[in-house]
């Protein structure tokens, strides 16, 4: 793989600088990681690094561009894929549609489960509160028979807390069901198409992009190995 990278075209994804498991090998935060990466590749020869413009614009949302010198920024070549000239096997369309349909069904089951849990918790809360109200009323009548008690025991805070937790859990599971392991943005597609067009090596921490790159026969590299490979190339150069 070092030999391929030494004379190859490397397609870089945003996730290299936004995923903590990956960028921490280059720096403490995305901006430091990108700067360190650019400083390393500026010393290499024979290897070119690319990003689709859509991915580069996405990356700017996570870094402080003013902290990256322009002479380093140009080390990553921005190139859009030839969207109107490239072709992909038809079977990928079939698989993508089947995958999306499966995920929609899975997302529906996640939502149904969340609703059932909410209903069950609501019923239990209602039963518990009614029991507490009844007990409170009985004690009040016994202690103050001439006073009519109208104040209700507050339970809104407890109910809202449970509701917030339920929504957070639903969002997490729904996102996992519908978005993990799939290409779900034009930026993802640009990355895959550019890697195919250039016959490059794709470096990404996105499992969905890796999955579809594999179907297209695109070479890819585990991003956690990137720093070690770059360091080795530097040692060989020196």
C-alpha positions as CSV (number, residue, x, y, z in Angstrom):
1,X,0.0,0.0,0.0
2,X,2.9,2.4,0.7
3,X,4.1,1.9,-2.9
4,X,0.7,2.6,-4.2
5,X,0.4,5.8,-2.2
6,X,3.9,6.9,-3.1
7,X,3.0,7.2,-6.8
8,X,-0.8,7.4,-6.5
9,X,-3.7,9.8,-6.3
10,X,-5.2,9.9,-2.9
11,X,-8.8,11.0,-2.4
12,X,-9.4,12.5,1.0
13,X,-12.7,12.7,2.9
14,X,-13.8,15.3,5.5
15,X,-14.1,12.5,8.1
16,X,-10.2,12.3,8.2
17,X,-10.3,15.6,10.0
18,X,-13.6,15.4,11.9
19,X,-13.6,11.9,13.3
20,X,-11.7,12.0,16.7
21,X,-10.4,8.4,16.2
22,X,-8.6,9.5,13.1
23,X,-7.7,13.2,13.4
24,X,-6.1,12.8,16.8
25,X,-3.1,11.1,15.2
26,X,-2.4,14.4,13.5
27,X,-3.6,17.0,16.0
28,X,-5.8,17.8,19.0
29,X,-8.6,19.3,16.9
30,X,-9.7,19.3,13.3
31,X,-7.8,22.6,12.5
32,X,-4.5,21.3,14.0
33,X,-5.0,18.0,12.3
34,X,-5.5,19.5,8.9
35,X,-2.5,21.8,9.3
36,X,-0.2,18.9,10.4
37,X,-1.5,16.7,7.5
38,X,-0.8,19.5,5.0
39,X,2.7,20.1,6.4
40,X,3.5,16.4,6.0
41,X,2.3,15.9,2.5
42,X,4.0,19.2,1.4
43,X,7.3,17.3,1.9
44,X,6.3,14.3,-0.2
45,X,7.0,13.8,-3.8
46,X,5.1,11.8,-6.4
47,X,1.9,11.6,-4.4
48,X,-1.1,13.9,-5.1
49,X,-4.0,14.5,-2.9
50,X,-7.5,15.4,-4.1
51,X,-10.9,16.5,-2.7
52,X,-14.1,17.3,-4.5
53,X,-15.0,21.0,-4.0
54,X,-18.2,19.9,-2.2
55,X,-16.1,18.0,0.3
56,X,-13.7,20.9,0.7
57,X,-16.6,23.3,1.4
58,X,-17.9,20.8,4.0
59,X,-14.5,20.6,5.6
60,X,-14.5,24.4,6.1
61,X,-17.4,24.1,8.5
62,X,-15.2,22.2,10.9
63,X,-11.9,24.1,10.7
64,X,-10.6,27.7,11.1
65,X,-9.4,28.4,7.6
66,X,-7.5,31.5,8.7
67,X,-5.2,29.3,10.7
68,X,-4.2,27.3,7.6
69,X,-1.6,29.1,5.4
70,X,-2.7,29.3,1.7
71,X,0.5,27.7,0.6
72,X,-0.5,24.6,2.5
73,X,-4.1,24.7,1.5
74,X,-3.2,24.3,-2.2
75,X,-1.5,20.9,-1.4
76,X,-5.0,19.4,-1.6
77,X,-6.2,19.7,-5.2
78,X,-9.9,20.5,-5.6
79,X,-11.4,18.7,-8.5
80,X,-15.1,17.8,-9.2
81,X,-15.8,14.4,-10.8
82,X,-17.0,14.3,-14.4
83,X,-20.6,13.6,-13.4
84,X,-21.9,13.6,-16.9
85,X,-19.2,11.4,-18.4
86,X,-18.8,8.7,-15.8
87,X,-20.9,5.6,-15.8
88,X,-21.5,3.0,-13.0
89,X,-22.9,-0.6,-13.2
90,X,-26.7,-0.8,-13.2
91,X,-26.8,-3.3,-10.5
92,X,-25.7,-0.6,-8.0
93,X,-29.0,1.2,-8.6
94,X,-30.9,-1.9,-7.8
95,X,-29.0,-2.5,-4.7
96,X,-29.3,1.1,-3.6
97,X,-33.1,1.1,-4.0
98,X,-33.3,-2.3,-2.1
99,X,-31.1,-0.9,0.6
100,X,-33.2,2.3,1.0
101,X,-36.5,0.3,1.1
102,X,-35.1,-2.0,3.8
103,X,-33.9,1.0,5.8
104,X,-37.3,2.7,5.6
105,X,-39.0,-0.4,7.0
106,X,-36.3,-0.6,9.7
107,X,-36.9,3.1,10.6
108,X,-40.6,2.5,10.8
109,X,-40.1,-0.4,13.3
110,X,-37.8,1.9,15.4
111,X,-40.5,4.6,15.4
112,X,-43.2,2.1,16.3
113,X,-41.2,0.7,19.2
114,X,-40.6,4.3,20.5
115,X,-44.3,5.0,20.4
116,X,-45.1,1.8,22.3
117,X,-42.6,2.6,25.0
118,X,-43.9,6.2,25.3
119,X,-47.5,4.9,25.7
120,X,-46.4,2.3,28.3
121,X,-44.4,4.9,30.3
122,X,-47.3,7.3,30.0
123,X,-49.8,4.8,31.4
124,X,-47.5,3.9,34.2
125,X,-46.9,7.5,35.1
126,X,-50.7,8.2,35.1
127,X,-51.4,5.2,37.3
128,X,-48.6,6.2,39.7
129,X,-49.8,9.8,39.9
130,X,-53.4,8.9,40.3
131,X,-52.4,6.6,43.2
132,X,-50.4,9.5,44.8
133,X,-53.3,11.9,44.3
134,X,-55.8,9.5,45.9
135,X,-53.5,8.9,48.9
136,X,-52.9,12.7,49.3
137,X,-56.7,13.4,49.2
138,X,-57.4,10.7,51.7
139,X,-54.8,12.1,54.1
140,X,-56.1,15.7,53.6
141,X,-59.7,14.7,54.3
142,X,-58.7,12.9,57.4
143,X,-56.5,15.7,58.8
144,X,-58.5,18.7,57.5
145,X,-62.1,17.5,57.0
146,X,-63.4,21.1,56.5
147,X,-60.8,22.1,53.9
148,X,-61.3,21.2,50.2
149,X,-58.0,20.4,48.6
150,X,-57.7,21.4,45.0
151,X,-53.9,21.6,44.5
152,X,-52.5,18.9,42.3
153,X,-49.2,17.2,42.8
154,X,-46.8,18.4,40.1
155,X,-45.6,15.8,37.7
156,X,-44.9,17.7,34.6
157,X,-41.2,17.9,35.1
158,X,-40.9,14.2,35.5
159,X,-43.0,13.6,32.4
160,X,-41.0,16.1,30.3
161,X,-37.7,14.5,31.4
162,X,-38.9,11.1,30.2
163,X,-40.2,12.6,27.0
164,X,-36.8,14.2,26.2
165,X,-35.0,11.0,26.9
166,X,-37.4,9.0,24.7
167,X,-37.0,11.5,21.8
168,X,-33.2,11.4,22.1
169,X,-33.2,7.6,22.0
170,X,-35.6,7.6,19.0
171,X,-33.3,10.0,17.0
172,X,-30.2,7.9,17.8
173,X,-31.8,4.6,16.7
174,X,-33.6,6.2,13.7
175,X,-30.4,7.7,12.4
176,X,-28.6,4.4,12.8
177,X,-31.4,2.6,10.9
178,X,-31.6,5.0,8.0
179,X,-28.2,6.6,7.6
180,X,-25.3,4.4,8.9
181,X,-23.6,2.4,6.2
182,X,-25.2,4.2,3.2
183,X,-24.3,7.0,0.9
184,X,-26.8,9.7,1.8
185,X,-25.5,12.9,0.3
186,X,-24.2,14.4,-2.9
187,X,-20.8,14.9,-1.2
188,X,-20.5,11.1,-0.7
189,X,-21.3,10.5,-4.3
190,X,-18.8,13.1,-5.5
191,X,-16.1,11.4,-3.4
192,X,-16.8,7.9,-4.9
193,X,-17.1,9.2,-8.5
194,X,-13.8,11.1,-8.2
195,X,-12.0,8.1,-6.8
196,X,-13.3,6.0,-9.7
197,X,-12.5,8.6,-12.3
198,X,-8.9,9.0,-11.1
199,X,-8.4,5.4,-10.2
200,X,-7.3,6.7,-6.9
201,X,-7.1,5.4,-3.3
202,X,-10.0,6.6,-1.2
203,X,-9.3,7.5,2.5
204,X,-12.5,7.8,4.6
205,X,-13.8,6.9,8.0
206,X,-17.4,6.7,6.6
207,X,-18.6,3.1,6.6
208,X,-21.2,3.8,4.0
209,X,-18.7,5.3,1.5
210,X,-16.4,2.3,2.1
211,X,-19.2,-0.1,1.5
212,X,-20.1,1.3,-1.9
213,X,-16.5,1.9,-2.9
214,X,-16.0,-1.8,-2.4
215,X,-18.9,-2.6,-4.7
216,X,-17.3,-0.5,-7.4
217,X,-13.8,-2.0,-7.0
218,X,-12.4,1.3,-5.7
219,X,-9.2,1.0,-3.6
220,X,-9.5,2.4,-0.1
221,X,-7.3,2.8,3.0
222,X,-8.2,2.5,6.6
223,X,-7.7,6.1,7.8
224,X,-6.2,5.0,11.1
225,X,-3.2,3.7,9.1
226,X,-2.7,7.0,7.2
227,X,-0.4,8.8,9.6
228,X,1.9,5.8,9.9
229,X,2.1,5.4,6.2
230,X,2.9,9.0,5.6
231,X,5.6,9.0,8.3
232,X,7.1,5.9,6.6
233,X,7.1,7.7,3.2
234,X,8.9,10.7,4.8
235,X,11.6,8.4,6.3
236,X,12.2,6.7,3.0
237,X,12.5,10.1,1.3
238,X,15.1,11.3,3.8
